[in-house]
Amino acid sequence: MRVSDNQQATDKKYRAIVLLGPPGSGKGTQGRNLGEVPGYWFVSMGEILRSLDTKTQPGRQIQQHLHSGELVPAKLVISVWMQYVGDLSATGFDPHRDVLVLGGLPRNIEQVELLRPHVRVERVIYLACDDESLLSERIRGRDAGRQDDVIRHRFNVYREQTAPLLDHYGGERATKVDATNSPLRVLHEIVESLVTRETSHSMQAAAVTARLADHSENLITPTHKEREL
């Protein structure tokens, strides 16, 4: 049987889970926890961008956007991300078998469209929290130097550019999780959702629960010094 061009193109895409939620909702915490599961690789766009050399022009440009609370230009973000993910194979990542857990990407529709040729989004986890005062407190706790006006601006950018992605990714792929619960409870709900979906798609659901049981001491819970997207 001849494989269609569309199927071949799909097979070349990275498989991914997207973590969505407002600033301070726990995307970094839960992404790193999921990264403890075999076959899941957490990729934090914020950490990647913050690690860039500020002696280079792209690095300086990106830092200026990050400090102001603005989104980094989409084409620049995707270019940096593609290079980073391309280098993951040298550390054991298998794009045919493993799943990327994306934190901080995509952040708007433009990024969605630029990612589309490269990524097949299999699941979206929405970490929901409408209490911006609680989220602001979390952000201040992990970054005491962050000014209130920048925090407010980040929420505005989220509402205007990132929140609409929930409608874009709606339907079967999206799972809403209450981000105000304890980190362990949030993780439990995320894993429960993934296991249910993986079981129906003959994926390695047993490995997910076994890894969490055997390596529970490695699970990350947030501290007042934690930085996450």
C-alpha positions, 0 to 999 in steps of 0.5 A: 500500500502506498503511503500518501504524501499527507501521511508522510508529512504527518509522520515527520512532525514532532509529537507534542503535548502543549501546556497552556495557562496564564503566567504563574499557573504552574506550566514549568512545574508540571512540565518538568514533572512530566519530563520525568516520565520515559518518552516525555521531554519537557521543552521550556521556551522561556528557559531556552530564551533566557539562556541565550547569550546576551552578547549576541544581537538575537540574545539582546533583542530577546532579553529586552522583550522578556524584561518588558513582558512582551512576546518575542517575535514569532519567527525568532522564537520558532527559529531558536526552538527548531535549533534546540529541538534538532540538537535533542537527538544527541541527548537521546531524544527519538522523534519517532517515539518520544513526545515533546511537552511544550511550555511557553510555546505556542503563545499566539496564533502566529506561532501556531501557524509557524509550528504547524509544519513541524509539530503534531499537537496530540494533547493540550493541558489547560492549567486554569486559574482566574485568580490573578492575585494568586498568580501574581503572588506566585510570580513575585515569590519566584522573582522578587524583582519583577515589577507589578506593571510588568506582571499586569502587562503579562496578564494582558498579553496572555488574555489578548494573544494566548488565551484565544488558543484555547478555542483553536485547540478546543475539543477532544485534544484539550483537558482543563485542570484546576491550577489552584489545586496542590501540585501533586493533585494537578499532576495526578489529573494531567497524568490521568488524562494522558493515560486515558488517551494513551490507552485508547491509542495503544501507547505506553500508559503503563510506563507513565504510572510506573515511572511516577510510582518508582520515581516520586521523589524526583517530582518537583513541587514549587518553592518561593524561588522557582522560576517557571513560565 
